[in-house]
């Protein structure tokens, strides 16, 4: 465990708690947790340790949220795992491409897409408020595996921020899920991608396991509470959190691109 003060440890644990809640409701918890890790670890610590420790923390909260959703929400676990395996393959490919590509070129494109998505959700109040009564066609399932799995998985390996939010939006649009079911399915997909990334970081030895174990407890509590909140409050509540996270993502990417 790195030599950090008790105050910083407490701040990181609280950030982990809040990030777990956000991630369980609609994705995007990494917006809070990863910057907290980068700022909280001692100066000069390689970024890989923040990324690796972050994944070790996030996978616990995501798994807790996924289990909570699977017990109480109408989740097609087999479909979610199929999309998750595709996302795992996509994120691996994205990580390889990222090694030789400046992601600064792509950030403005992502911002434009997010702004478009946010505007669409604002102008369509009924988006994701109720599941479609029509059965999901095989073509839409394949599209979900391709776009939500391979496509967003590739984005996760290439850039990363907002992957969970993109998954929720894609699953709602492609499979006509309500936002709660889409969030539940996205958590299972996230478990697959987080597991693949964590194996890579663990193999490279860039995980602070003691710190991760402590923060993971708080992340698990946040994730479990967040899933219960989404199930209790319903899709209307998730929609509000979704819009908040989308515009927070845009602000975060804009800051990284033009200010930081």
N, C-alpha and C positions, 0 to 999 in steps of 0.2 A: 504494500500500500504506500502511495506517495506521502511525503512529509507535508501535510497540509493542516491548518489550524482547525480546532473544533468548530469555530464559527462557520468556516467554509464548508465543513462536512454537513452541518445543520442546513445551510442554505442549499446545498446540492440535494439533500434529502427532500426538502420542501419543494424544490424544483421538480424532482422526480415524482413526487406525489401529484403535483398539478399537471405535469406532462402525461402521467398515466391516465388521469381523468379526461383530458382533452383528446388523447389518442383513442380512448375507448368510445367516446361519443361520436367523433367524426374524423379522426386521424389528424396528423399535424403536431403531435406532441413533441416531435424532434425539434420543432421551431423554438421550443423553450429549453429542452434538456441539453441538446448539443452545444448551443452557445454557453450555457451555464457550465458545462464540462470544460469547454475551451478556456473560459475565464477563470474557473476555479482551480484547475491543476497548476502546479508550480510553473513559473516562466521557463521556457526552454524545453518543456515536455513536448515530444513529437506529437503531431496531431493524430497520428495513428492510434495512440493510447486513448485519446478522448473518443475517437470513433469506435474502437474496440470495446471499451468500457461501456459506452452508450448502448451498443448493441446487446451486451450482456444484461444490462438493466432493462432495456425495452422489451426484450423477448419474454421476460417474466410477466410484466404488466399486460402485454399483448395476449399471452397465453391465458392469463386469468380472466381477461375480458372475453376472449373467445369461448372459454368454458362456460362462463356465465350466460353469454348469448345463446350458445348451443343448447343449454338446458331450458331456456324460457322463450326463445324466439324461433320462428319457423325457418330454420337454416338448412339448406341442402348441403350437408357436410361433404358429400362425395364431389359435388360440383365445385365447392370451394377449394378442395384439395387439388382437383384437376387444374383449376386456374392458378393455384399456388405453386404447383410444380412448374407450370409454364413461366410464372413470374420468377421462380428460382433460376431457370435457364436464362431468362431475359436479363436478370440482374447480374449474372455472371458475365454475360457478353458485354453488358454496359460497363462493368468494371474494367474489362480489358480495353475497351475503346477509350475510356476516360484517361487511361495511362498516357495516351498520346494526343489528347485533345483538350484545348482550353474550353472549359465549361462557361467562361465569361461570354463566349459567342452565343450560347444558347439561352442564357438567362433572360435577355429581353424578349425572346420568343415565348418563353414560359410565362412571363409577366403578362403579355398580350393575351395568351390563352386563358390565364386565370381571370383576367378582367372580363373577358368575353363570357366565361363560365359564370362568374359572379353576377353579371348583368342578366344573363339568361335566367338564373335561379330567382333573381329579384322580380323579373317581369313575368315569371310563370309560378304564381303562388301555389298551384296544385302539384308542382313537380315533386315527386317522391312522397306525397302525403298519404297515398294509398296504393297497394299493389294492384297490378292489372289482373282482371278476371280471366284473361285469355292465357292458355298454356304457352310456355316459352318454347319457341321453335328450335330445332337443331341448329339452324343457321345462326340464330342469336347466341346460342351457347358457344358455337365455334368462334363467333365474333368476340365474345367475352373472353374466351381463352386467348385469342390472338391479341386483342387490344388491352384488356385489363390484366392479362397474364404476361405475355411476351413484351408488349409495348410499354406498359407502366413498369414492369419489372426491369426492362432495359433502362428506363428513365431513373429508376431507383439506384441502379449501379452506376449510372453516368453522373447524376447530379444529386438526387435524393430528397430535398425538402418538399413536403406536401404529398408524398407518395400515397399515404393513407387516404387523404382527401380526394386525390384523383381516382383512387379505387372506388370510393363511395359514389362519386359522380358517374363513373363509367358503368358500374353495376346497376345503378338506378336507371340510367338511360338505356342501356342495352338489354337488360333482363326485366325491365319494368318493375323492379323491386320498390318497396317503400324505403325511406331513408334508414329506418331502424334495421330492417333486414339487410340492406346494403352495408351498413356499418358492421353488423354481425359477420357477414360473409367476408368483408375486407379484413377483419381481425384474423380469420383463419388463414387467408392469403398472406398477411403480414408475418404470421408465425413461420411460414415456409421461407420467405425471403430473409427474415432475421436469422433463422437457423443457419442458412447457407453462409451469410455474411459472418456470423459469429464463429463458425468453424474456421473460416479463413483467418480471422483476426487471432483466434486462439492458437492456430498453427504457427502464426508468425510471432506469437508471444507478446502481443500488444493489448493485453487486457489486465487491468488492475482488479483482480478477482475479489479481494477483501472489500474494497470500496464498492464494487459492483454489487456484491451480496447485500451490503447495508442499504444501498440506494434501491435495490430491487424490491426490498420489503415494502418501501413506501410506494414504489411504482405499481406493485401488485395491488395494494390497497386502493390507490387512485384509479387503476384500471377496472377493478371490480366494482367500485362505487360508481364510476362513470357509466359502465354497462347497465347497472341497475337504474341509474338516473335516466338514461336514454329509453330504457324499456318502460319506465314509469311515466315519463313526460311525453313520449311519443314523437312522431315525425316532425310535428310543428316546432318543437323545441330543438331537435337535431338540425332543422333547417336554419334556425337563427345562429346556432353555434357554427354551422357550416359556412355561412356567409361571413361571420367574424373571422374564421380561420383563413378563408380564401383571401380576404383583403389584408390580413396580417401577413400572409405569405407574399403578396405583392409588395407590401412595404418592406419586408425583410430582404427580398431579392433586389429591390431598388436600392436599398441601403448598401448592400454588398457590391452592387454594380457601379454605383456612382459616388458613394460617400466614403465607405470604408477604405 
